[in-house]
């Protein structure tokens, strides 16, 4: 596909893990390592050090890397050093900060600064934006461009399924997010805390797979979620609503359990108001079923 279309730049995701992923046969001109969390332990290992080693498998000798993690595992840093990679690390070599202009952020590098409008919703997307700009600086001479020219390239950026707000027939504000691990839950809770109003009620519709750490995911929403609705995932590795409930602490307020997304939609239509917020999350499958039922 790249050969057929001949783009100026091609961005490839090296998916599960990194080292053994089939996309890793391609030698890149720049490597972007996102923040490293605990997920897919059955394949990658049960610690950030083990997972970091797998992620570092995408590195190449002498190829520059953005490490968008303020505290990367030692296994990642050792591999960067061994391969002699130029590395820009989040909060060491670049950062992003609030500024005095509402709705704007300042990207701060060692020599360059840019004022940007965050294109995506969610507190965590600020860190992601910071890493992208750092990567552009390794590929292009950003000092030759006007700051406004750099900023305008992010206008209109969209990312489906990541704290995405939908316009639906429900009266409530609807957000969907395919996150399914502890770090994703932490980011979602932080983002919800920003938009939550004293008059609003936040409901989380949760469906998860059996190999995910359900209790840790839910725990991040303490003090944020006002009610939990559980959805059965009738697929391979899918948990039933009852099975999800059994994994949760007794202090978690499970209000309703649904065997299918259609039943959940019908209930939401009759019970949620325009003061409410509903977040649909826990799995790609959960979001898919919800979208199909709308």
ChimeraX attribute file (.defattr): number of C-alpha atoms within 10 A of each C-alpha:
attribute: neighborCount
match mode: 1-to-1
recipient: residues
	/A:1	6
	/A:2	9
	/A:3	6
	/A:4	6
	/A:5	7
	/A:6	9
	/A:7	10
	/A:8	6
	/A:9	8
	/A:10	9
	/A:11	10
	/A:12	11
	/A:13	11
	/A:14	17
	/A:15	13
	/A:16	15
	/A:17	21
	/A:18	22
	/A:19	19
	/A:20	15
	/A:21	16
	/A:22	11
	/A:23	14
	/A:24	17
	/A:25	11
	/A:26	10
	/A:27	12
	/A:28	16
	/A:29	13
	/A:30	19
	/A:31	21
	/A:32	21
	/A:33	21
	/A:34	16
	/A:35	17
	/A:36	20
	/A:37	17
	/A:38	18
	/A:39	22
	/A:40	15
	/A:41	15
	/A:42	8
	/A:43	11
	/A:44	21
	/A:45	17
	/A:46	13
	/A:47	13
	/A:48	21
	/A:49	19
	/A:50	17
	/A:51	24
	/A:52	26
	/A:53	22
	/A:54	21
	/A:55	25
	/A:56	20
	/A:57	16
	/A:58	23
	/A:59	24
	/A:60	19
	/A:61	13
	/A:62	16
	/A:63	17
	/A:64	22
	/A:65	23
	/A:66	24
	/A:67	27
	/A:68	27
	/A:69	20
	/A:70	16
	/A:71	14
	/A:72	20
	/A:73	18
	/A:74	14
	/A:75	17
	/A:76	24
	/A:77	17
	/A:78	13
	/A:79	18
	/A:80	22
	/A:81	13
	/A:82	11
	/A:83	13
	/A:84	14
	/A:85	19
	/A:86	16
	/A:87	20
	/A:88	22
	/A:89	20
	/A:90	24
	/A:91	17
	/A:92	14
	/A:93	16
	/A:94	21
	/A:95	22
	/A:96	22
	/A:97	13
	/A:98	13
	/A:99	13
	/A:100	8
	/A:101	10
	/A:102	8
	/A:103	10
	/A:104	14
	/A:105	20
	/A:106	18
	/A:107	23
	/A:108	19
	/A:109	20
	/A:110	9
	/A:111	8
	/A:112	12
	/A:113	15
	/A:114	17
	/A:115	19
	/A:116	22
	/A:117	18
	/A:118	20
	/A:119	17
	/A:120	20
	/A:121	15
	/A:122	19
	/A:123	17
	/A:124	16
	/A:125	17
	/A:126	21
	/A:127	20
	/A:128	18
	/A:129	22
	/A:130	24
	/A:131	26
	/A:132	14
	/A:133	20
	/A:134	25
	/A:135	21
	/A:136	14
	/A:137	15
	/A:138	17
	/A:139	12
	/A:140	10
	/A:141	9
	/A:142	16
	/A:143	12
	/A:144	7
	/A:145	10
	/A:146	10
	/A:147	15
	/A:148	11
	/A:149	10
	/A:150	16
	/A:151	16
	/A:152	11
	/A:153	10
	/A:154	15
	/A:155	12
	/A:156	8
	/A:157	9
	/A:158	12
	/A:159	10
	/A:160	11
	/A:161	18
	/A:162	19
	/A:163	24
	/A:164	19
	/A:165	16
	/A:166	14
	/A:167	11
	/A:168	11
	/A:169	11
	/A:170	19
	/A:171	17
	/A:172	22
	/A:173	18
	/A:174	19
	/A:175	20
	/A:176	25
	/A:177	22
	/A:178	20
	/A:179	23
	/A:180	21
	/A:181	21
	/A:182	21
	/A:183	19
	/A:184	20
	/A:185	21
	/A:186	18
	/A:187	18
	/A:188	23
	/A:189	21
	/A:190	17
	/A:191	17
	/A:192	20
	/A:193	15
	/A:194	10
	/A:195	10
	/A:196	16
	/A:197	13
	/A:198	6
	/A:199	7
	/A:200	15
	/A:201	19
	/A:202	21
	/A:203	21
	/A:204	23
	/A:205	24
	/A:206	24
	/A:207	28
	/A:208	29
	/A:209	23
	/A:210	15
	/A:211	13
	/A:212	19
	/A:213	16
	/A:214	22
	/A:215	16
	/A:216	17
	/A:217	20
	/A:218	23
	/A:219	17
	/A:220	19
	/A:221	20
	/A:222	11
	/A:223	9
	/A:224	17
	/A:225	23
	/A:226	17
	/A:227	16
	/A:228	21
	/A:229	21
	/A:230	27
	/A:231	28
	/A:232	22
	/A:233	24
	/A:234	13
	/A:235	10
	/A:236	8
	/A:237	12
	/A:238	19
	/A:239	21
	/A:240	22
	/A:241	22
	/A:242	14
	/A:243	14
	/A:244	21
	/A:245	20
	/A:246	12
	/A:247	13
	/A:248	17
	/A:249	12
	/A:250	9
	/A:251	7
	/A:252	17
	/A:253	14
	/A:254	16
	/A:255	11
	/A:256	14
	/A:257	20
	/A:258	20
	/A:259	15
	/A:260	17
	/A:261	23
	/A:262	15
	/A:263	13
	/A:264	19
	/A:265	17
	/A:266	13
	/A:267	13
	/A:268	16
	/A:269	13
	/A:270	10
	/A:271	12
	/A:272	17
	/A:273	15
	/A:274	11
	/A:275	15
	/A:276	18
	/A:277	23
	/A:278	23
	/A:279	24
	/A:280	27
	/A:281	27
	/A:282	27
	/A:283	20
	/A:284	17
	/A:285	18
	/A:286	24
	/A:287	24
	/A:288	15
	/A:289	16
	/A:290	19
	/A:291	14
	/A:292	9
	/A:293	14
	/A:294	12
